[in-house]
């Protein structure tokens, strides 16, 4: 679910922190993709388009189509994606998961009524609410990515937290997800809409955390408390406190502890036994695998194995899968050099290099270049 209303609040309060971009402008960038969010997105999107794909045995394959073609699109634009899959949910997320189960049960009852009435629009609406990502979906996507030569990471807990850890460690440029809580986990850059279909023509929205904090006038610690006030997956928020009041309270009182000591509890009601401090810890010190020990490696696709899996087992068209492999190979060979800002690094010149040449320098000697640095190949 992410942080409620955070994207709109940032757009209103710190618009300079957000910029729209085209996918091609991320050429050479490594990007951590929230795989679980992508799985759900692909399943819902294809269902909406009325093209839910299945094998002859009735097994859903829409998620595989989404992963295959959207990944190729990113790779063709010079992006190196690494997918991160959810691990076990934190215990504190149990309340949110219980709410989701209740909503699913309500949606199931509403769907049955819509089917009895023959209401196509309502059937479509409630069917989408029943979409659920399963372990089978995840395992199939992992196998597909492995055959495509695309790396993936299995997070010990929340995928967004692991994505953010990779970005903070400099392993990737940013995090591609629709969940704004990647910013709460501290990713320097959040990329929304990167895995959307090209047909939707949605520009990528790029959020820079340092600009978000500057525009909101908050520290990272204050920002985390703001996100908890807005409503997160780990605990409820204060009844009666909306986004605008939440940021006012944090700007004035700096943290939730002080907010609770100063608000009118008759007017604004905090939840009983509110575990906001535990939620804060989950954002600040999440359970993640150490990025230093994670090796990201992009390889050539295993075409014959991929054809066997996608065509013989999952019923996809062989020509399309082979064409997709060709695109992966071609894109891979075209992006080996990468971006100049990662291929080169600026090395400061020694201080004496700035001294002027002596007047009696020999004729024909090369003049020193202006500026304080020179380019050298980076690692």
Secondary structure, DSSP 4 states (H G I P E B T S, - for coil): --STTHHHHHHHH-GGGEEEE-GGGGTT-EEEEEHHHHHHHHHHHHHHTT---B-TTS-B-HHHHHHHHHHHHHHHTT-EEEEEE--SPPGGGHHHHHHHHHHHHHHHHHHHHHHHHT-HHHHHHHHHHT----HHHHHHHHHHHHHHT--EEE-SS-HHHHHHHHHHTTSSSEEE-S-THHHHTT-SEEEESTTS-GGG-PPEEEEEHHHHHHHHT--HHHHHHHHHHH--SSS---BT--HHHHHHHHHHHSSHHHHHHHS-TTTSBPPTT--HHHHHHHHHS-----GGGPPP------HHHHHIIIIIIT---HHHHHHHHHHHHHHHHHSSS--HHHHEEEEEPPGGGGSPPPTTPPTTPPPPPSSSEEEEE--
